[in-house]
Amino acid sequence: MIVWLNGAHGAGKTTTSVLVQRLIPDSRVFDAEKVGETLMDITPALPATDNFQHWPPWRPLVVETARRILDYTGGTLVMPMTVLVEQYWREISSGLAQHDIPVLHADQDTLRGRIAGDTVLGPNSPFRLRYLEPYAEAARTWLHAEAVVVDTIHLTPAQAAQQIAKAAKR
């Protein structure tokens, strides 16, 4: 099984993924951003882009890597990764479905306040702020229809992790 934590940059996906992993026996965290980082290390560089998800190899590599990890380890993968382009999500989710891997999302709101106090990229990260509107558009048009939505406005990361772990057991 894969528990995919989707939501805006700075929403707390990475923090929550570690907590979810502790709650689901035989689970591991796999951050698909590492696949993007590998592609960014290719020399000479791939064509310029502002987001590695735009590179066509990223999506099938995420699917194949997740599938190979699960084939090797079994259990559950907890994957924190923002995907806001519907076509990209369709490529990933259909690829995962071909391997009989169910996918859950967790949406996390209340972003501006969290981004303002962010200690990872720093307060008011321009990178994270740049994706607020694309996230809102994805949430309005397709993302919530594809997801188990966990409203985290009044939840701590630990409480959100408990809800996600409970949804994963269904």
TORPA-4810 file (N, C-alpha, C, O; in nm, 3 decimals):
<nodes>
NODE_1_0.083_-0.117_0.000_0.000_0.000_0.000_0.088_0.124_0.000_0.200_0.123_0.052_M
NODE_2_0.037_0.230_-0.059_0.102_0.360_-0.052_0.007_0.458_0.013_-0.111_0.465_-0.023_I
NODE_3_0.058_0.533_0.108_-0.015_0.645_0.166_0.055_0.769_0.113_0.166_0.802_0.154_V
NODE_4_-0.011_0.838_0.020_0.048_0.955_-0.046_-0.006_1.079_0.022_-0.127_1.102_0.022_W
NODE_5_0.082_1.160_0.080_0.042_1.283_0.146_0.061_1.398_0.047_0.174_1.438_0.017_L
NODE_6_-0.050_1.449_-0.003_-0.046_1.557_-0.100_-0.097_1.683_-0.034_-0.176_1.676_0.060_N
NODE_7_-0.055_1.796_-0.082_-0.099_1.924_-0.030_0.004_2.029_-0.068_0.105_1.999_-0.131_G
NODE_8_-0.022_2.150_-0.030_0.065_2.260_-0.069_0.202_2.249_-0.002_0.218_2.184_0.101_A
NODE_9_0.300_2.314_-0.064_0.434_2.321_-0.006_0.425_2.393_0.128_0.363_2.499_0.137_H
NODE_10_0.487_2.337_0.229_0.487_2.399_0.361_0.371_2.358_0.450_0.356_2.409_0.561_G
NODE_11_0.288_2.267_0.401_0.171_2.226_0.479_0.204_2.132_0.593_0.123_2.115_0.684_A
NODE_12_0.320_2.070_0.589_0.360_1.978_0.694_0.362_1.833_0.651_0.359_1.744_0.736_G
NODE_13_0.367_1.807_0.521_0.365_1.669_0.471_0.483_1.587_0.521_0.465_1.473_0.564_K
NODE_14_0.602_1.644_0.516_0.722_1.571_0.558_0.717_1.540_0.707_0.746_1.427_0.748_T
NODE_15_0.682_1.638_0.788_0.670_1.617_0.932_0.566_1.510_0.961_0.590_1.420_1.042_T
NODE_16_0.452_1.520_0.896_0.343_1.425_0.919_0.381_1.285_0.870_0.343_1.186_0.932_T
NODE_17_0.456_1.276_0.761_0.491_1.144_0.708_0.573_1.063_0.807_0.554_0.942_0.818_S
NODE_18_0.662_1.128_0.879_0.743_1.058_0.979_0.652_1.005_1.091_0.671_0.893_1.139_V
NODE_19_0.554_1.085_1.130_0.462_1.043_1.236_0.369_0.932_1.188_0.340_0.839_1.264_L
NODE_20_0.323_0.940_1.063_0.239_0.834_1.007_0.318_0.703_1.002_0.266_0.598_1.037_V
NODE_21_0.442_0.711_0.959_0.525_0.591_0.949_0.536_0.520_1.083_0.537_0.397_1.089_Q
NODE_22_0.544_0.596_1.190_0.554_0.536_1.323_0.425_0.466_1.365_0.426_0.378_1.451_R
NODE_23_0.312_0.505_1.304_0.181_0.451_1.342_0.139_0.331_1.258_0.048_0.257_1.297_L
NODE_24_0.202_0.311_1.144_0.164_0.200_1.055_0.275_0.096_1.059_0.386_0.121_1.013_I
NODE_25_0.246_-0.021_1.113_0.349_-0.126_1.119_0.403_-0.157_0.980_0.330_-0.151_0.881_P
NODE_26_0.531_-0.191_0.974_0.597_-0.232_0.851_0.585_-0.127_0.741_0.557_-0.159_0.625_D
NODE_27_0.607_-0.001_0.779_0.600_0.106_0.681_0.731_0.182_0.673_0.813_0.178_0.765_S
NODE_28_0.749_0.250_0.561_0.869_0.328_0.535_0.829_0.458_0.468_0.726_0.465_0.401_R
NODE_29_0.911_0.563_0.487_0.889_0.690_0.419_0.976_0.693_0.294_1.095_0.665_0.299_V
NODE_30_0.913_0.727_0.183_0.985_0.747_0.056_0.943_0.882_0.000_0.828_0.900_-0.039_F
NODE_31_1.036_0.975_-0.004_1.009_1.109_-0.055_1.044_1.111_-0.204_1.161_1.103_-0.240_D
NODE_32_0.942_1.122_-0.288_0.963_1.121_-0.434_1.044_1.241_-0.481_1.088_1.244_-0.596_A
NODE_33_1.063_1.340_-0.395_1.149_1.453_-0.430_1.291_1.405_-0.458_1.363_1.466_-0.538_E
NODE_34_1.332_1.297_-0.393_1.467_1.243_-0.416_1.485_1.199_-0.561_1.596_1.207_-0.614_K
NODE_35_1.378_1.152_-0.623_1.386_1.116_-0.765_1.413_1.243_-0.846_1.495_1.242_-0.937_V
NODE_36_1.344_1.351_-0.812_1.369_1.479_-0.879_1.510_1.529_-0.858_1.573_1.582_-0.950_G
NODE_37_1.561_1.513_-0.736_1.698_1.556_-0.707_1.799_1.477_-0.790_1.899_1.532_-0.836_E
NODE_38_1.773_1.349_-0.809_1.860_1.268_-0.893_1.860_1.321_-1.035_1.966_1.332_-1.098_T
NODE_39_1.743_1.354_-1.087_1.736_1.409_-1.223_1.807_1.544_-1.232_1.866_1.576_-1.335_L
NODE_40_1.802_1.622_-1.125_1.870_1.752_-1.126_2.021_1.736_-1.127_2.093_1.828_-1.167_M
NODE_41_2.071_1.621_-1.084_2.216_1.597_-1.079_2.274_1.548_-1.211_2.396_1.534_-1.224_D
NODE_42_2.190_1.523_-1.309_2.239_1.473_-1.439_2.322_1.583_-1.507_2.282_1.699_-1.510_I
NODE_43_2.437_1.542_-1.562_2.520_1.637_-1.636_2.551_1.580_-1.774_2.578_1.460_-1.786_T
NODE_44_2.547_1.662_-1.877_2.496_1.798_-1.871_2.349_1.797_-1.832_2.278_1.698_-1.848_P
NODE_45_2.306_1.909_-1.781_2.173_1.922_-1.722_2.062_1.893_-1.822_2.077_1.913_-1.942_A
NODE_46_1.951_1.846_-1.769_1.830_1.830_-1.849_1.779_1.970_-1.887_1.826_2.069_-1.831_L
NODE_47_1.685_1.978_-1.980_1.633_2.110_-2.017_1.586_2.189_-1.895_1.531_2.133_-1.800_P
NODE_48_1.608_2.320_-1.899_1.574_2.406_-1.786_1.424_2.401_-1.755_1.341_2.399_-1.845_A
NODE_49_1.393_2.399_-1.626_1.255_2.402_-1.579_1.255_2.459_-1.438_1.356_2.456_-1.369_T
NODE_50_1.141_2.510_-1.395_1.130_2.560_-1.259_1.077_2.453_-1.164_1.060_2.479_-1.045_D
NODE_51_1.051_2.332_-1.216_0.996_2.225_-1.134_1.031_2.091_-1.200_0.992_2.066_-1.314_N
NODE_52_1.104_2.007_-1.128_1.146_1.879_-1.186_1.030_1.791_-1.226_1.048_1.699_-1.306_F
NODE_53_0.910_1.814_-1.172_0.794_1.734_-1.211_0.759_1.753_-1.358_0.690_1.669_-1.417_Q
NODE_54_0.805_1.863_-1.418_0.779_1.888_-1.560_0.864_1.799_-1.651_0.832_1.783_-1.768_H
NODE_55_0.971_1.740_-1.599_1.051_1.649_-1.679_0.974_1.518_-1.696_0.939_1.455_-1.596_W
NODE_56_0.948_1.476_-1.818_0.870_1.353_-1.840_0.922_1.228_-1.768_0.840_1.146_-1.728_P
NODE_57_1.053_1.209_-1.748_1.096_1.087_-1.678_1.058_1.083_-1.530_1.052_0.975_-1.473_P
NODE_58_1.032_1.197_-1.467_1.009_1.198_-1.323_0.890_1.111_-1.284_0.901_1.030_-1.192_W
NODE_59_0.778_1.126_-1.351_0.658_1.053_-1.310_0.673_0.902_-1.320_0.645_0.834_-1.221_R
NODE_60_0.716_0.846_-1.433_0.730_0.700_-1.435_0.842_0.649_-1.343_0.834_0.537_-1.293_P
NODE_61_0.944_0.731_-1.321_1.049_0.689_-1.227_0.996_0.682_-1.084_1.036_0.594_-1.008_L
NODE_62_0.908_0.773_-1.047_0.846_0.767_-0.914_0.765_0.639_-0.901_0.775_0.569_-0.800_V
NODE_63_0.685_0.609_-1.002_0.603_0.486_-1.000_0.691_0.363_-0.990_0.668_0.275_-0.906_V
NODE_64_0.791_0.355_-1.075_0.878_0.237_-1.078_0.958_0.222_-0.949_0.975_0.111_-0.898_E
NODE_65_1.006_0.333_-0.896_1.082_0.327_-0.771_0.993_0.279_-0.657_1.032_0.192_-0.579_T
NODE_66_0.873_0.336_-0.646_0.780_0.293_-0.540_0.747_0.145_-0.555_0.745_0.071_-0.457_A
NODE_67_0.720_0.103_-0.677_0.686_-0.038_-0.701_0.801_-0.129_-0.662_0.781_-0.232_-0.598_R
NODE_68_0.922_-0.091_-0.700_1.040_-0.174_-0.668_1.066_-0.180_-0.518_1.101_-0.285_-0.465_R
NODE_69_1.048_-0.068_-0.451_1.066_-0.067_-0.304_0.965_-0.162_-0.240_1.001_-0.243_-0.155_I
NODE_70_0.839_-0.152_-0.282_0.737_-0.240_-0.224_0.761_-0.386_-0.259_0.739_-0.474_-0.176_L
NODE_71_0.805_-0.413_-0.382_0.837_-0.552_-0.418_0.947_-0.607_-0.327_0.945_-0.725_-0.291_D
NODE_72_1.041_-0.523_-0.291_1.155_-0.564_-0.209_1.119_-0.575_-0.062_1.159_-0.671_0.005_Y
NODE_73_1.043_-0.478_-0.010_1.020_-0.471_0.134_0.882_-0.515_0.178_0.863_-0.556_0.293_T
NODE_74_0.784_-0.506_0.089_0.646_-0.527_0.131_0.603_-0.411_0.219_0.670_-0.308_0.226_G
NODE_75_0.491_-0.428_0.287_0.446_-0.327_0.380_0.383_-0.206_0.313_0.315_-0.219_0.211_G
NODE_76_0.408_-0.091_0.370_0.345_0.034_0.327_0.452_0.139_0.302_0.548_0.150_0.379_T
NODE_77_0.435_0.217_0.195_0.519_0.334_0.172_0.438_0.458_0.206_0.324_0.472_0.161_L
NODE_78_0.496_0.545_0.283_0.437_0.675_0.313_0.514_0.775_0.228_0.635_0.790_0.243_V
NODE_79_0.443_0.844_0.138_0.508_0.931_0.040_0.457_1.075_0.051_0.346_1.104_0.008_M
NODE_80_0.538_1.164_0.108_0.500_1.305_0.111_0.546_1.374_-0.018_0.666_1.383_-0.043_P
NODE_81_0.452_1.421_-0.099_0.491_1.485_-0.224_0.376_1.567_-0.278_0.264_1.517_-0.293_M
NODE_82_0.403_1.691_-0.307_0.304_1.779_-0.368_0.296_1.750_-0.517_0.398_1.757_-0.587_T
NODE_83_0.178_1.718_-0.566_0.153_1.707_-0.710_0.027_1.789_-0.737_-0.082_1.752_-0.693_V
NODE_84_0.043_1.900_-0.810_-0.069_1.991_-0.834_-0.116_1.993_-0.978_-0.218_2.055_-1.009_L
NODE_85_-0.043_1.927_-1.067_-0.083_1.921_-1.208_-0.162_1.792_-1.227_-0.109_1.682_-1.210_V
NODE_86_-0.289_1.807_-1.262_-0.377_1.690_-1.271_-0.322_1.584_-1.365_-0.327_1.465_-1.332_E
NODE_87_-0.272_1.622_-1.480_-0.216_1.524_-1.574_-0.104_1.443_-1.509_-0.095_1.322_-1.529_Q
NODE_88_-0.019_1.509_-1.432_0.091_1.439_-1.365_0.036_1.342_-1.261_0.085_1.230_-1.249_Y
NODE_89_-0.066_1.387_-1.187_-0.125_1.297_-1.088_-0.188_1.176_-1.155_-0.178_1.064_-1.105_W
NODE_90_-0.254_1.198_-1.268_-0.316_1.086_-1.341_-0.208_0.985_-1.385_-0.228_0.864_-1.375_R
NODE_91_-0.096_1.035_-1.434_0.013_0.946_-1.475_0.063_0.863_-1.356_0.082_0.742_-1.367_E
NODE_92_0.083_0.929_-1.244_0.135_0.860_-1.126_0.031_0.764_-1.070_0.062_0.647_-1.046_I
NODE_93_-0.091_0.811_-1.048_-0.191_0.725_-0.984_-0.229_0.608_-1.073_-0.251_0.498_-1.023_S
NODE_94_-0.236_0.628_-1.206_-0.267_0.514_-1.292_-0.150_0.416_-1.294_-0.170_0.295_-1.300_S
NODE_95_-0.029_0.468_-1.290_0.088_0.380_-1.283_0.090_0.299_-1.156_0.125_0.180_-1.157_G
NODE_96_0.054_0.361_-1.046_0.050_0.288_-0.919_-0.066_0.189_-0.918_-0.053_0.080_-0.864_L
NODE_97_-0.179_0.227_-0.978_-0.295_0.137_-0.981_-0.265_0.013_-1.064_-0.317_-0.095_-1.034_A
NODE_98_-0.182_0.026_-1.167_-0.145_-0.090_-1.248_-0.072_-0.195_-1.164_-0.066_-0.312_-1.201_Q
NODE_99_-0.018_-0.152_-1.053_0.055_-0.243_-0.967_-0.024_-0.275_-0.841_0.033_-0.319_-0.741_H
NODE_100_-0.157_-0.253_-0.845_-0.245_-0.283_-0.733_-0.201_-0.214_-0.605_-0.202_-0.275_-0.498_D
NODE_101_-0.163_-0.089_-0.615_-0.122_-0.012_-0.499_-0.227_0.095_-0.473_-0.239_0.188_-0.552_I
NODE_102_-0.304_0.084_-0.366_-0.401_0.190_-0.336_-0.329_0.318_-0.294_-0.220_0.312_-0.238_P
NODE_103_-0.390_0.431_-0.321_-0.328_0.560_-0.290_-0.425_0.643_-0.207_-0.542_0.657_-0.243_V
NODE_104_-0.376_0.698_-0.097_-0.452_0.792_-0.017_-0.381_0.927_-0.021_-0.258_0.933_-0.028_L
NODE_105_-0.457_1.033_-0.016_-0.401_1.168_-0.007_-0.437_1.225_0.130_-0.535_1.182_0.192_H
NODE_106_-0.360_1.319_0.174_-0.400_1.400_0.289_-0.379_1.546_0.251_-0.267_1.587_0.220_A
NODE_107_-0.485_1.621_0.253_-0.478_1.762_0.219_-0.453_1.843_0.345_-0.512_1.813_0.449_D
NODE_108_-0.367_1.944_0.340_-0.336_2.023_0.458_-0.352_2.171_0.425_-0.291_2.223_0.332_Q
NODE_109_-0.435_2.238_0.506_-0.468_2.378_0.482_-0.399_2.469_0.584_-0.302_2.430_0.649_D
NODE_110_-0.451_2.588_0.594_-0.398_2.690_0.685_-0.252_2.719_0.653_-0.166_2.718_0.740_T
NODE_111_-0.227_2.745_0.526_-0.090_2.747_0.478_-0.016_2.877_0.503_0.101_2.875_0.543_L
NODE_112_-0.079_2.987_0.481_-0.005_3.113_0.493_0.058_3.129_0.631_0.173_3.171_0.642_R
NODE_113_-0.016_3.096_0.736_0.038_3.107_0.871_0.153_3.012_0.893_0.251_3.046_0.959_G
NODE_114_0.143_2.893_0.839_0.250_2.795_0.854_0.373_2.835_0.774_0.487_2.818_0.819_R
NODE_115_0.350_2.888_0.656_0.462_2.932_0.573_0.531_3.052_0.638_0.653_3.064_0.633_I
NODE_116_0.452_3.139_0.698_0.509_3.257_0.765_0.603_3.217_0.878_0.702_3.286_0.903_A
NODE_117_0.572_3.108_0.945_0.656_3.062_1.056_0.746_2.945_1.022_0.799_2.881_1.112_G
NODE_118_0.763_2.917_0.895_0.839_2.801_0.851_0.985_2.809_0.897_1.052_2.911_0.879_D
NODE_119_1.032_2.700_0.955_1.172_2.694_0.999_1.259_2.611_0.906_1.380_2.604_0.925_T
NODE_120_1.199_2.548_0.805_1.276_2.467_0.711_1.333_2.554_0.599_1.454_2.561_0.580_V
NODE_121_1.245_2.621_0.524_1.291_2.710_0.417_1.297_2.855_0.461_1.339_2.942_0.385_L
NODE_122_1.255_2.881_0.584_1.256_3.018_0.635_1.120_3.083_0.621_1.037_3.040_0.541_G
NODE_123_1.098_3.187_0.701_0.968_3.254_0.698_0.934_3.308_0.559_1.019_3.364_0.489_P
NODE_124_0.808_3.289_0.522_0.754_3.341_0.395_0.836_3.300_0.273_0.868_3.382_0.188_N
NODE_125_0.868_3.173_0.266_0.945_3.118_0.154_0.877_3.153_0.021_0.762_3.115_-0.001_S
NODE_126_0.947_3.226_-0.066_0.889_3.257_-0.197_0.851_3.130_-0.275_0.751_3.128_-0.346_P
NODE_127_0.931_3.024_-0.261_0.900_2.898_-0.328_0.764_2.845_-0.282_0.679_2.812_-0.364_F
NODE_128_0.745_2.839_-0.152_0.619_2.785_-0.100_0.502_2.878_-0.130_0.394_2.831_-0.165_R
NODE_129_0.523_3.006_-0.117_0.416_3.102_-0.146_0.374_3.097_-0.293_0.257_3.116_-0.325_L
NODE_130_0.470_3.072_-0.383_0.441_3.067_-0.527_0.340_2.957_-0.560_0.268_2.968_-0.659_R
NODE_131_0.334_2.853_-0.480_0.245_2.741_-0.510_0.112_2.746_-0.437_0.033_2.652_-0.449_Y
NODE_132_0.085_2.851_-0.363_-0.044_2.860_-0.294_-0.162_2.862_-0.391_-0.257_2.786_-0.375_L
NODE_133_-0.156_2.947_-0.491_-0.268_2.955_-0.586_-0.279_2.829_-0.671_-0.390_2.781_-0.690_E
NODE_134_-0.169_2.774_-0.724_-0.184_2.647_-0.797_-0.244_2.536_-0.710_-0.321_2.453_-0.758_P
NODE_135_-0.208_2.536_-0.581_-0.268_2.437_-0.492_-0.417_2.461_-0.477_-0.497_2.368_-0.487_Y
NODE_136_-0.455_2.587_-0.454_-0.597_2.619_-0.438_-0.676_2.580_-0.562_-0.787_2.527_-0.552_A
NODE_137_-0.620_2.606_-0.680_-0.686_2.569_-0.805_-0.701_2.418_-0.817_-0.807_2.369_-0.854_E
NODE_138_-0.596_2.344_-0.786_-0.604_2.198_-0.791_-0.708_2.146_-0.692_-0.785_2.055_-0.724_A
NODE_139_-0.712_2.203_-0.573_-0.809_2.161_-0.471_-0.951_2.187_-0.519_-1.040_2.104_-0.498_A
NODE_140_-0.973_2.301_-0.583_-1.108_2.335_-0.632_-1.151_2.249_-0.749_-1.269_2.219_-0.762_R
NODE_141_-1.057_2.208_-0.833_-1.096_2.146_-0.960_-1.083_1.993_-0.964_-1.163_1.929_-1.033_T
NODE_142_-0.987_1.934_-0.893_-0.973_1.789_-0.906_-0.913_1.720_-0.785_-0.950_1.606_-0.757_W
NODE_143_-0.824_1.783_-0.713_-0.746_1.716_-0.610_-0.833_1.656_-0.500_-0.812_1.541_-0.461_L
NODE_144_-0.929_1.731_-0.449_-1.011_1.679_-0.339_-1.100_1.563_-0.382_-1.133_1.477_-0.301_H
NODE_145_-1.138_1.559_-0.509_-1.217_1.446_-0.558_-1.134_1.319_-0.565_-1.189_1.209_-0.567_A
NODE_146_-1.003_1.332_-0.568_-0.912_1.218_-0.578_-0.859_1.175_-0.443_-0.776_1.084_-0.436_E
NODE_147_-0.903_1.238_-0.335_-0.831_1.227_-0.209_-0.921_1.192_-0.091_-1.041_1.217_-0.092_A
NODE_148_-0.858_1.134_0.008_-0.914_1.131_0.142_-0.861_1.260_0.205_-0.741_1.271_0.232_V
NODE_149_-0.949_1.356_0.228_-0.906_1.488_0.272_-0.904_1.494_0.424_-1.004_1.468_0.490_V
NODE_150_-0.789_1.528_0.478_-0.774_1.547_0.622_-0.756_1.696_0.646_-0.655_1.754_0.609_V
NODE_151_-0.856_1.757_0.708_-0.852_1.900_0.737_-0.767_1.920_0.861_-0.803_1.874_0.970_D
NODE_152_-0.654_1.988_0.846_-0.558_2.000_0.957_-0.560_2.137_1.025_-0.470_2.170_1.101_T
NODE_153_-0.664_2.216_0.996_-0.668_2.351_1.054_-0.650_2.347_1.205_-0.576_2.428_1.261_I
NODE_154_-0.718_2.255_1.272_-0.714_2.250_1.418_-0.644_2.125_1.470_-0.662_2.086_1.585_H
NODE_155_-0.562_2.062_1.385_-0.493_1.940_1.424_-0.344_1.964_1.439_-0.285_2.042_1.364_L
NODE_156_-0.284_1.898_1.534_-0.138_1.895_1.542_-0.089_1.795_1.437_-0.169_1.716_1.387_T
NODE_157_0.039_1.798_1.402_0.089_1.695_1.311_0.063_1.553_1.362_0.031_1.464_1.284_P
NODE_158_0.075_1.531_1.492_0.049_1.397_1.547_-0.096_1.357_1.530_-0.125_1.241_1.499_A
NODE_159_-0.189_1.450_1.549_-0.331_1.419_1.530_-0.362_1.391_1.383_-0.439_1.301_1.351_Q
NODE_160_-0.301_1.469_1.294_-0.319_1.444_1.150_-0.265_1.306_1.114_-0.328_1.232_1.038_A
NODE_161_-0.150_1.272_1.168_-0.090_1.141_1.141_-0.181_1.028_1.188_-0.194_0.927_1.119_A
NODE_162_-0.245_1.045_1.304_-0.337_0.943_1.354_-0.455_0.925_1.259_-0.496_0.812_1.233_Q
NODE_163_-0.511_1.034_1.207_-0.623_1.024_1.114_-0.581_0.955_0.984_-0.655_0.873_0.930_Q
NODE_164_-0.462_0.989_0.936_-0.412_0.928_0.813_-0.388_0.779_0.833_-0.425_0.699_0.747_I
NODE_165_-0.328_0.742_0.943_-0.301_0.601_0.972_-0.433_0.524_0.983_-0.443_0.411_0.935_A
NODE_166_-0.532_0.584_1.045_-0.663_0.520_1.058_-0.726_0.500_0.921_-0.781_0.394_0.894_K
NODE_167_-0.718_0.600_0.833_-0.772_0.588_0.698_-0.700_0.480_0.619_-0.761_0.411_0.538_A
NODE_168_-0.570_0.465_0.641_-0.492_0.365_0.569_-0.531_0.222_0.607_-0.511_0.130_0.528_A
NODE_169_-0.586_0.204_0.724_-0.623_0.070_0.771_-0.757_0.024_0.714_-0.792_-0.094_0.726_K
NODE_170_-0.831_0.115_0.654_-0.965_0.078_0.601_-0.955_-0.009_0.481_-1.058_-0.048_0.425_R
</nodes>
